[in-house]
Amino acid sequence: MAPSTLWWLLAGIAVGIELVTGTFYLLMLAIGLAAAAVAAHMGGSLAVQIVVAALASAGSVLGLRHYRKNQPPRLPATANRDVNMDIGETVQVEAWNADGTSTVRYRGSSWAVASVSGEPLTAGPHQVVEVVGSRLVVKKI
């Protein structure tokens, strides 16, 4: 069996296992194995193929790690607009209770409302920033 065929088979196996695990790191290893297969097609010695596989795999893993590190942190589901359609909507707070809560009419029903920590409690339009159970957490617009 040709060395390039072996590298391609190893890359395919790594991709197959990656489909089961979903971590992306085996996919980065598969990129290195595919690079070694290309090096084998170009006539590189076994040592060159191994070095190419190691460098391409390490570079891919470091690139993925750098990419993930520079991504903004994920919002919890209670504050993520992609998960909850109420995030970002506007409600009208008429008055606040002494305990820092209020009740508003929103989407045809009454909702309990709490202000974001440290926000002054003033009446007027507020934006929903989080939904905790059946309570809307809002900030002043």
Secondary structure, 3 states (H helix, E strand, C coil): CCHHHHHHHHHHHHHHHHHHHCCCHHHHHHHHHHHHHHHHHCCCCHHHHHHHHHHHHHHHHHHHHHHHHCCCCCCCHHHCCCCCCCCCCEEEECCCCCCCEEEEEECCEEEEEEECCCCCCCCEEEEEEEEECCEEEEEEC
